[in-house]
Amino acid sequence: MRPSPSLLDVFAVVVSAGRMMNAAKARTTKQIYNSRVQKHFTISRHHLVSDPTSSLRTGDVIRMTTERHSRHIRHVVTEIVAPWGDPIDERPPVLTSAQREERRGAKRARKLARREERRGGSEGGGDVGGGEGVVVEDAGKERDRKIVETVRRTEREREKAVRRMGEAERVQGGLDERGLGVGEVEKRLEGMRI
């Protein structure tokens, strides 16, 4: 059984390199047969390719493989087949899959360490981000102050609503004592507005 075409290595020509950090744009081509004209036409498609060592130059022929790197970058350079301009010896080497996995694991470990430092620092009240001046304890107090303020505002509004309901019940009770119904009161109020 043949592997899926998306998993195969694809040859491409680098169209744009050095403009984006750790990425390049490459063009792949394939031929499509048009049955109406009975002729093959070449179509091209552009892909963003991960180039973490910035070893690609515009015009290079490369081999790339499908590997989800980020939201828009879904291919990774595996080899420079034919360099354009500088020889391959003068450029940084292209990373192997093992080196890419190692870098990804190290980056993830650094991220988790920073997260633990932030979470651990919130209990001790230390600085976040290595002394950027934001104190976690003060940020926590500010957040707590806003929550308490919101709760107090909600309680005041609830008390106002209860008072209004109490006044409405007293008025309704007075009307019931006099023997006036709600419909009759509404009629009298409409008569007053005229």
N, C-alpha and C positions, 0 to 999 in steps of 0.2 A: 504494500500500500504506500502511495506517495504522500509525503507530508504536505500539509496545507501550504499554499503559496506564500501566505503571510509569514511563515516560519522560515522560509528559505532565505539565504543570503541574496541580496539584490545589488547589482552594479548601478552606480549613479555618478553623475558629474556634479561637482561642487559649483554652485551658481553664485553664492555669496558667502564669504567667510570673513571673520574678524570684525563684524559689525555688532554681533550679539555675544554676550559672555557665554562661553562654554557651549555654543551652538553654531550651526552652519545650515545653509539651505542647499539642498541637493535636488537635482532633476533626474527622474527615472523616465524611461521611454518604453512603450510597447506598441505593437502593431495591432490594429483592429481591422477586420475585414468588412467592407461595405458590399453587401450582396447586390444592391441596386446598381452600383457602378462596376462591381466585380473587380475591386481593387483594394489593396491593403493601404491603410493610412497610419502614419506614426502619430501617436498622441503622447504628450508628456505630462508628468505630474510632479509637483514640487513637495518636498518633505523637509521638515525641520529635523536635523540630525544632532544628537548629543556629541560634543567634541570637548571633553573636560580639560584636555591638555593644550587646546588651541593649536593643534598640529596641522589643520587643514588650510589650504590656500585655494583661492578661486581658480577653477580649471582642473583640479585634481580629479582623477577617476578613482572612486572608492568602492569598497564593498561594505554594505551596511546590513544590519539585521534588525528585526522587529524586537523592540524591548521598550516597554512603557517607562519613560524617564520622568516625565512631568505631564501637565495637562495637555500641552500642545506638542511636545517632543516625544515621538513614539518610535524613533529609530536611533541606533547607536552605531558608530563607526567601528568596524572590526579590522579593516586593513586599508592602506593606501596602495592601490594597484599600480597607478601610473602618476607620479608626481608632476606638478606643473610649477616651474620656477625653482625654488630652493630644493636641493636634493633631500631625500628622506633622512640621511645621516645628520643633517644640520637642524632638523626639527625635533621637537619633543616626541617621544615614542607614543604610539596609539596604545591605549590601555587594553589589556586582555579582559576576558569576562571575570576571571578570578580577582584581578585588581579592581575592577568596577564594583564587585560585590564587597570587597574589603573596604573600599572607600565609602560605600553606602552604609555598611555596618558601623564604621567609625563615626560617620555623620549622625546616624541614629543614636549611637551611644552618647555623643556630645549633647544632642537634643534632650535625651532622657536625663542626663546629668544636670542640665540647666533647669529642667522642670522640677527635679527633686530639690535642687538648691532653692528654687522659688518657694516650693511648698514647705520645705524644712525651714526656710527663712521667715515664713509668716508666723510660725510659732515663737521663734526667737526674737523677731523684730529687727532683723538685719536689713541691709540694703539689697535692692533688686538690681541685677544687671551689672554687678561689679562697681558699685559706687556712683550710679548715675544721679543720686540725690533723691530718689523716690523711696521713702521708708514704708515698708509693708505695714507696720503697725499703724502709722498715721493714715494710710489708705484704708485699712480695716476700720479705724475709728470713724473716718469720714463716711464710709458706707453704712456703718451702724447708725450714725447720726441721721442720715437721710432716711433710713428705714423707720427710726423712731418718730421722725417728723411726719412721715407719711401716715403712720399708725395714728398719731395724735390728731392729724387733720381728718382722717376717716372717722375717728370717734366723735369729734366735734360735729361733723356733718350728720352722723347718726343721731346724736343728742338733739340737734335741731329738728330733724325729721320726727323724732319721738314727741318733742314739744308741740310741733304743728299738729300731729295726730291727736294729741291730748286736747288741744284747743278745739279741733274739729269735733271731737267726741263731746266736749262740754257744750258746744253750740248745738250739736245734734240732740243732746240730752235736754237742753232748754227748749228746743223746738218740740220735742216729743212731749214735754210737760204741758206746753201750751196747746198741744193737739194739732200742730201743723205738720203736714207731710212734706216730703222732699219736693214733690211736684208743685205744691202750693207755694213753697218758698221760691222756687225757680220762677214761677209766674210773677210773684211780687217783685223779684229782682229785675225781671225783664220790663216790668211796668215802670220801675224806677229809672231805667236807662233811657226810656223814651222821654 
